Amino acid sequence: MPDRASGRADAAPCGGTPGPLGVDNRKMGRMVAWLLSRLCPAASKVALLLGSHRYLCQEQCEISFRSYLREAAPQFHVLETLVSLEDPQLAQSAALNCCTSTPTWRASMSQGVASRA
């Protein structure tokens, strides 16, 4: 409900302390892994493409992605993480290289990689 004085919406509609707003990167990584484990054939190779290991959000997403597949879908093989340094050309080159060099590659998760609209 909007606050009349400030015009801002209340982040805690039930009157309690407002919780954090934003993306939970642990849940995101696990959700993507869960989705891939159901869409891809068993024993597929999966690639991870990150913008940088310097960002905690991307690291958390990668860790939770690997963790879910290790726990719930151990038949999947996660390839070595590809880092693009937030450069779209490096990201494209890494993805194309993965496609051509890994014949059983079936999916990839891209987290934080720079993109152009």
MDTraj code that builds the backbone (N, CA, C; nanometers):
import mdtraj as md
import numpy as np

residues = "MET PRO ASP ARG ALA SER GLY ARG ALA ASP ALA ALA PRO CYS GLY GLY THR PRO GLY PRO LEU GLY VAL ASP ASN ARG LYS MET GLY ARG MET VAL ALA TRP LEU LEU SER ARG LEU CYS PRO ALA ALA SER LYS VAL ALA LEU LEU LEU GLY SER HIS ARG TYR LEU CYS GLN GLU GLN CYS GLU ILE SER PHE ARG SER TYR LEU ARG GLU ALA ALA PRO GLN PHE HIS VAL LEU GLU THR LEU VAL SER LEU GLU ASP PRO GLN LEU ALA GLN SER ALA ALA LEU ASN CYS CYS THR SER THR PRO THR TRP ARG ALA SER MET SER GLN GLY VAL ALA SER ARG ALA".split()
xyz = np.array([
    [0.0847, -0.1172, 0.0000],
    [0.0000, 0.0000, 0.0000],
    [0.0891, 0.1234, 0.0000],
    [0.0639, 0.2228, -0.0847],
    [0.1500, 0.3413, -0.0906],
    [0.1399, 0.4256, 0.0357],
    [0.2534, 0.4774, 0.0764],
    [0.2600, 0.5693, 0.1887],
    [0.2210, 0.7072, 0.1359],
    [0.1217, 0.7703, 0.1968],
    [0.0718, 0.8978, 0.1450],
    [0.1764, 1.0087, 0.1521],
    [0.2594, 1.0066, 0.2549],
    [0.3576, 1.1138, 0.2709],
    [0.4694, 1.1045, 0.1675],
    [0.5198, 0.9841, 0.1456],
    [0.6352, 0.9706, 0.0559],
    [0.5967, 0.9262, -0.0851],
    [0.4803, 0.8627, -0.1011],
    [0.4398, 0.8135, -0.2317],
    [0.5020, 0.6799, -0.2674],
    [0.5802, 0.6213, -0.1736],
    [0.6459, 0.4927, -0.1994],
    [0.5574, 0.3779, -0.1533],
    [0.5730, 0.2648, -0.2190],
    [0.4996, 0.1455, -0.1790],
    [0.5669, 0.0830, -0.0574],
    [0.4873, 0.0260, 0.0306],
    [0.5378, -0.0404, 0.1501],
    [0.5887, -0.1788, 0.1111],
    [0.7145, -0.2100, 0.1456],
    [0.7728, -0.3395, 0.1125],
    [0.7243, -0.4486, 0.2067],
    [0.6585, -0.4113, 0.3161],
    [0.6057, -0.5088, 0.4108],
    [0.4543, -0.4898, 0.4221],
    [0.3764, -0.5488, 0.3313],
    [0.2329, -0.5239, 0.3292],
    [0.1605, -0.5716, 0.4544],
    [0.2201, -0.6636, 0.5306],
    [0.1537, -0.7142, 0.6515],
    [0.1913, -0.6341, 0.7747],
    [0.2688, -0.5294, 0.7607],
    [0.3036, -0.4441, 0.8727],
    [0.4309, -0.4830, 0.9437],
    [0.4983, -0.5895, 0.9020],
    [0.6223, -0.6327, 0.9657],
    [0.7417, -0.5602, 0.9082],
    [0.8585, -0.6062, 0.9464],
    [0.9824, -0.5503, 0.8942],
    [0.9966, -0.5885, 0.7478],
    [1.0293, -0.4937, 0.6624],
    [1.0435, -0.5284, 0.5202],
    [1.1583, -0.6257, 0.4979],
    [1.1344, -0.7203, 0.4108],
    [1.2380, -0.8167, 0.3751],
    [1.3181, -0.7663, 0.2578],
    [1.4253, -0.8377, 0.2233],
    [1.5066, -0.7949, 0.1100],
    [1.4325, -0.8132, -0.0224],
    [1.4544, -0.7226, -0.1119],
    [1.3965, -0.7322, -0.2453],
    [1.5094, -0.7609, -0.3425],
    [1.4883, -0.8526, -0.4331],
    [1.5899, -0.8834, -0.5319],
    [1.5970, -1.0321, -0.5591],
    [1.7007, -1.0722, -0.6283],
    [1.7180, -1.2102, -0.6715],
    [1.7964, -1.2874, -0.5663],
    [1.7494, -1.4073, -0.5351],
    [1.8234, -1.4986, -0.4489],
    [1.9073, -1.5861, -0.5418],
    [2.0362, -1.5593, -0.5476],
    [2.1227, -1.6276, -0.6439],
    [2.1393, -1.7759, -0.6144],
    [2.1295, -1.8135, -0.4887],
    [2.1352, -1.9563, -0.4570],
    [2.0152, -2.0288, -0.5157],
    [1.8985, -1.9701, -0.4976],
    [1.7780, -2.0324, -0.5531],
    [1.7808, -2.0316, -0.7052],
    [1.8353, -1.9261, -0.7642],
    [1.8416, -1.9184, -0.9096],
    [1.9290, -2.0305, -0.9658],
    [2.0455, -2.0508, -0.9089],
    [2.1351, -2.1561, -0.9563],
    [2.0723, -2.2937, -0.9434],
    [2.0067, -2.3182, -0.8303],
    [1.9412, -2.4477, -0.8087],
    [1.8223, -2.4661, -0.9025],
    [1.7486, -2.3580, -0.9268],
    [1.6329, -2.3672, -1.0162],
    [1.6769, -2.4004, -1.1592],
    [1.7825, -2.3357, -1.2054],
    [1.8320, -2.3629, -1.3406],
    [1.8810, -2.5072, -1.3501],
    [1.9521, -2.5538, -1.2484],
    [1.9996, -2.6922, -1.2479],
    [1.8827, -2.7900, -1.2466],
    [1.7805, -2.7604, -1.1676],
    [1.6613, -2.8454, -1.1627],
    [1.5958, -2.8522, -1.3007],
    [1.5830, -2.7364, -1.3650],
    [1.5210, -2.7305, -1.4970],
    [1.6023, -2.8096, -1.5999],
    [1.7336, -2.7886, -1.6006],
    [1.8178, -2.8615, -1.6962],
    [1.8136, -3.0123, -1.6710],
    [1.8063, -3.0518, -1.5441],
    [1.8038, -3.1950, -1.5129],
    [1.6769, -3.2620, -1.5649],
    [1.5719, -3.1838, -1.5873],
    [1.4473, -3.2392, -1.6392],
    [1.4341, -3.2255, -1.7904],
    [1.5028, -3.1296, -1.8486],
    [1.4908, -3.1072, -1.9931],
    [1.5951, -3.1824, -2.0752],
    [1.7127, -3.2043, -2.0179],
    [1.8226, -3.2659, -2.0939],
    [1.8270, -3.4157, -2.0710],
    [1.8740, -3.4896, -2.1704],
    [1.8899, -3.6334, -2.1503],
    [1.9961, -3.6619, -2.0441],
    [1.9822, -3.7751, -1.9786],
    [2.0779, -3.8138, -1.8746],
    [2.2186, -3.8243, -1.9324],
    [2.3159, -3.8063, -1.8483],
    [2.4581, -3.8132, -1.8841],
    [2.4984, -3.7058, -1.9838],
    [2.4294, -3.5931, -1.9815],
    [2.4660, -3.4806, -2.0674],
    [2.5780, -3.4007, -2.0038],
    [2.6510, -3.3303, -2.0884],
    [2.7517, -3.2370, -2.0401],
    [2.6910, -3.0974, -2.0399],
    [2.7129, -3.0247, -1.9311],
    [2.6541, -2.8932, -1.9120],
    [2.7662, -2.7923, -1.8924],
    [2.7570, -2.6797, -1.9599],
    [2.8586, -2.5748, -1.9496],
    [2.8086, -2.4595, -1.8629],
    [2.9001, -2.3965, -1.7925],
    [2.8720, -2.2766, -1.7135],
    [2.9480, -2.1608, -1.7742],
    [2.8795, -2.0528, -1.8007],
    [2.9421, -1.9339, -1.8573],
    [2.9182, -1.8181, -1.7614],
    [3.0255, -1.7697, -1.7005],
    [3.0170, -1.6606, -1.6034],
    [3.0841, -1.5363, -1.6570],
    [3.0361, -1.4224, -1.6100],
    [3.0997, -1.2960, -1.6451],
    [3.2310, -1.2793, -1.5715],
    [3.2310, -1.3096, -1.4407],
    [3.3513, -1.2936, -1.3596],
    [3.3327, -1.3651, -1.2272],
    [3.4416, -1.4186, -1.1731],
    [3.4378, -1.4787, -1.0392],
    [3.4464, -1.3719, -0.9312],
    [3.4671, -1.2479, -0.9699],
    [3.4819, -1.1397, -0.8722],
    [3.3503, -1.0988, -0.8079],
    [3.2384, -1.1350, -0.8687],
    [3.1084, -1.0957, -0.8162],
    [3.0495, -1.2095, -0.7338],
    [3.0148, -1.1798, -0.6099],
    [2.9612, -1.2800, -0.5193],
    [2.8328, -1.3422, -0.5736],
    [2.7482, -1.2623, -0.6372],
    [2.6212, -1.3141, -0.6889],
    [2.6454, -1.4231, -0.7935],
    [2.7435, -1.4030, -0.8802],
    [2.7711, -1.5022, -0.9836],
    [2.8344, -1.6272, -0.9225],
    [2.9186, -1.6076, -0.8227],
    [2.9810, -1.7211, -0.7550],
    [2.8757, -1.8049, -0.6824],
    [2.7817, -1.7394, -0.6142],
    [2.6755, -1.8116, -0.5444],
    [2.5891, -1.8902, -0.6416],
    [2.5591, -1.8323, -0.7540],
    [2.4775, -1.8994, -0.8546],
    [2.5501, -2.0232, -0.9079],
    [2.6775, -2.0094, -0.9356],
    [2.7563, -2.1226, -0.9850],
    [2.7641, -2.2339, -0.8805],
    [2.7899, -2.1978, -0.7558],
    [2.8025, -2.2969, -0.6496],
    [2.6722, -2.3734, -0.6302],
    [2.5607, -2.3012, -0.6274],
    [2.4330, -2.3687, -0.6054],
    [2.3927, -2.4542, -0.7261],
    [2.4287, -2.4101, -0.8461],
    [2.4029, -2.4883, -0.9672],
    [2.4772, -2.6217, -0.9598],
    [2.6061, -2.6152, -0.9308],
    [2.6867, -2.7370, -0.9192],
    [2.6376, -2.8251, -0.8053],
    [2.6018, -2.7620, -0.6943],
    [2.5562, -2.8349, -0.5766],
    [2.4303, -2.9161, -0.6067],
    [2.3331, -2.8539, -0.6734],
    [2.2099, -2.9253, -0.7055],
    [2.2377, -3.0454, -0.7958],
    [2.3166, -3.0251, -0.8990],
    [2.3447, -3.1366, -0.9902],
    [2.4224, -3.2472, -0.9197],
    [2.5127, -3.2117, -0.8303],
    [2.5882, -3.3121, -0.7552],
    [2.4945, -3.3930, -0.6644],
    [2.3981, -3.3254, -0.6010],
    [2.3068, -3.3917, -0.5075],
    [2.1946, -3.4680, -0.5777],
    [2.1280, -3.4049, -0.6721],
    [2.0046, -3.4595, -0.7286],
    [2.0184, -3.5210, -0.8673],
    [2.1232, -3.4860, -0.9396],
    [2.1381, -3.5379, -1.0765],
    [2.2862, -3.5661, -1.1048],
    [2.3442, -3.6626, -1.0332],
    [2.4883, -3.6876, -1.0487],
    [2.5281, -3.7440, -1.1844],
    [2.4304, -3.7842, -1.2651],
    [2.4620, -3.8359, -1.3988],
    [2.5055, -3.7264, -1.4954],
    [2.4828, -3.6006, -1.4587],
    [2.5255, -3.4879, -1.5425],
    [2.6710, -3.4542, -1.5138],
    [2.7407, -3.4113, -1.6167],
    [2.8807, -3.3713, -1.6031],
    [2.8901, -3.2209, -1.6309],
    [2.9334, -3.1458, -1.5296],
    [2.9478, -3.0009, -1.5459],
    [3.0897, -2.9733, -1.5953],
    [3.0992, -2.9090, -1.7084],
    [3.2298, -2.8756, -1.7666],
    [3.2976, -2.7653, -1.6852],
    [3.4237, -2.7447, -1.7099],
    [3.4972, -2.6367, -1.6446],
    [3.4307, -2.5029, -1.6757],
    [3.4231, -2.4169, -1.5762],
    [3.3571, -2.2876, -1.5921],
    [3.4300, -2.2016, -1.6947],
    [3.3530, -2.1420, -1.7848],
    [3.4066, -2.0506, -1.8855],
    [3.3823, -1.9081, -1.8366],
    [3.4847, -1.8254, -1.8367],
    [3.4734, -1.6881, -1.7881],
    [3.4886, -1.5928, -1.9057],
    [3.3942, -1.4983, -1.9163],
    [3.3949, -1.4060, -2.0300],
    [3.4473, -1.2666, -1.9962],
    [3.4731, -1.2419, -1.8671],
    [3.5182, -1.1094, -1.8221],
    [3.4206, -1.0000, -1.8656],
    [3.2923, -1.0347, -1.8726],
    [3.1848, -0.9419, -1.9098],
    [3.1996, -0.8856, -2.0512],
    [3.2693, -0.9580, -2.1367],
    [3.2890, -0.9145, -2.2753],
    [3.2042, -1.0022, -2.3678],
    [3.1097, -0.9432, -2.4414],
    [3.0215, -1.0231, -2.5281],
    [3.0965, -1.1057, -2.6324],
    [3.2061, -1.0536, -2.6866],
    [3.2818, -1.1290, -2.7874],
    [3.3482, -1.2517, -2.7252],
    [3.4036, -1.2361, -2.6040],
    [3.4634, -1.3512, -2.5359],
    [3.3574, -1.4549, -2.5011],
    [3.2398, -1.4086, -2.4593],
    [3.1302, -1.5003, -2.4255],
    [3.0877, -1.5799, -2.5478],
    [3.0721, -1.5124, -2.6601],
    [3.0312, -1.5799, -2.7829],
    [3.1381, -1.6793, -2.8278],
    [3.2622, -1.6387, -2.8214],
    [3.3722, -1.7269, -2.8604],
    [3.3780, -1.8511, -2.7715],
    [3.3623, -1.8325, -2.6409],
    [3.3662, -1.9456, -2.5473],
    [3.2498, -2.0410, -2.5726],
    [3.1315, -1.9867, -2.5962],
    [3.0144, -2.0708, -2.6214],
    [3.0294, -2.1492, -2.7519],
    [3.0780, -2.0836, -2.8560],
    [3.0977, -2.1530, -2.9839],
    [3.2047, -2.2603, -2.9723],
    [3.3110, -2.2318, -2.8993],
    [3.4168, -2.3296, -2.8782],
    [3.3630, -2.4511, -2.8029],
    [3.2785, -2.4268, -2.7045],
    [3.2182, -2.5364, -2.6288],
    [3.1306, -2.6226, -2.7197],
    [3.0560, -2.5594, -2.8066],
    [2.9681, -2.6324, -2.8991],
    [3.0473, -2.7231, -2.9923],
    [3.1582, -2.6741, -3.0418],
    [3.2345, -2.7508, -3.1404],
    [3.3283, -2.8536, -3.0780],
    [3.3783, -2.8271, -2.9573],
    [3.4764, -2.9173, -2.8972],
    [3.4161, -3.0255, -2.8085],
    [3.2906, -3.0124, -2.7699],
    [3.2278, -3.1097, -2.6802],
    [3.1042, -3.1681, -2.7483],
    [3.1160, -3.2857, -2.8093],
    [3.0045, -3.3414, -2.8850],
    [2.8821, -3.3767, -2.8009],
    [2.8993, -3.4093, -2.6736],
    [2.7840, -3.4456, -2.5899],
    [2.7324, -3.3281, -2.5078],
    [2.7771, -3.2083, -2.5412],
    [2.7276, -3.0875, -2.4730],
    [2.5810, -3.0697, -2.5084],
    [2.4980, -3.0455, -2.4066],
    [2.3548, -3.0322, -2.4304],
    [2.2955, -2.9011, -2.3804],
    [2.3603, -2.8362, -2.2825],
    [2.3006, -2.7140, -2.2263],
    [2.4096, -2.6282, -2.1617],
    [2.3737, -2.5029, -2.1393],
    [2.4655, -2.4142, -2.0676],
    [2.3852, -2.3200, -1.9811],
    [2.4486, -2.2740, -1.8748],
    [2.3899, -2.1706, -1.7896],
    [2.4794, -2.0494, -1.7999],
    [2.4207, -1.9374, -1.8321],
    [2.4951, -1.8130, -1.8465],
    [2.4553, -1.7205, -1.7329],
    [2.5517, -1.6782, -1.6540],
    [2.5243, -1.5916, -1.5393],
    [2.6113, -1.4683, -1.5478],
    [2.5486, -1.3527, -1.5616],
    [2.6205, -1.2267, -1.5557],
    [2.7029, -1.1928, -1.6773],
    [2.6839, -1.2623, -1.7850],
    [2.7625, -1.2363, -1.9049],
    [2.7052, -1.1146, -1.9753],
    [2.7911, -1.0235, -2.0104],
    [2.7470, -0.9003, -2.0770],
    [2.6713, -0.9325, -2.2044],
    [2.5660, -0.8598, -2.2277],
    [2.4877, -0.8809, -2.3491],
    [2.4480, -0.7470, -2.4077],
    [2.4118, -0.7506, -2.5321],
    [2.3680, -0.6289, -2.6002],
    [2.2235, -0.6468, -2.6436],
    [2.1475, -0.5416, -2.6300],
    [2.0058, -0.5509, -2.6691],
    [1.9900, -0.5347, -2.8179],
])
top = md.Topology()
chain = top.add_chain()
for i, resn in enumerate(residues, 1):
    res = top.add_residue(resn, chain, resSeq=i)
    for name in ("N", "CA", "C"):
        top.add_atom(name, md.element.get_by_symbol(name[0]), res)
traj = md.Trajectory(xyz[None], top)
